[in-house]
Amino acid sequence: MGQPAIVLFSGRWCGACAAMQPVWQTFVKDYRGPLRLVYVDVDELESPQYKAYAPLWEKDRQMPQVCVVDSKGLLQARLPGLVTLQQLRRLTSQ
């Protein structure tokens, strides 16, 4: 891990995840902060992103789901379901 991150767990087949994609893309485009932004496709089990962050998602497997992790990989916040751009921005201002 090493760097604090905001992680979005998503899947291509998930309707709610598809609805959240434009919000995540806008957030990624606009964000200029110290947190790493990570997109994890839960169907790509061999991807480095999945391997690094899967334990956070596998506890409840809700999608979409945004998790905030500290530099040690410890969960600081979890937002299951559709998340708004305002909610994402609030996460980064704390």
C-alpha positions, 0 to 999 in steps of 0.5 A: 500500500504505502499511500493513502487511497480512495478505492472504488470497487466496481463491476462492468455488469453492475447497473449501479456501478455503470451509473456511478462511472461518470461521477468517478471519472469527473472526480478523477479528472478534477482531483488534485490531492495527495490521495491515490485514486484506485479503480478496482474491477471486482472481476479482474481477480489477477489485477494488482489493484484487486490483489492489493485491495480485495480484502476491503471489498470481500467483507461485504461485497457491495457494489459500487463501494468506495473505501478510504484507506490510510497508508497502512492499508487500514480502512478509514471510511466505507461508502457502499452504493451510489456515491455523489461527487459531493460525497467524494469531494467531502472525503478528500477535504477531511 
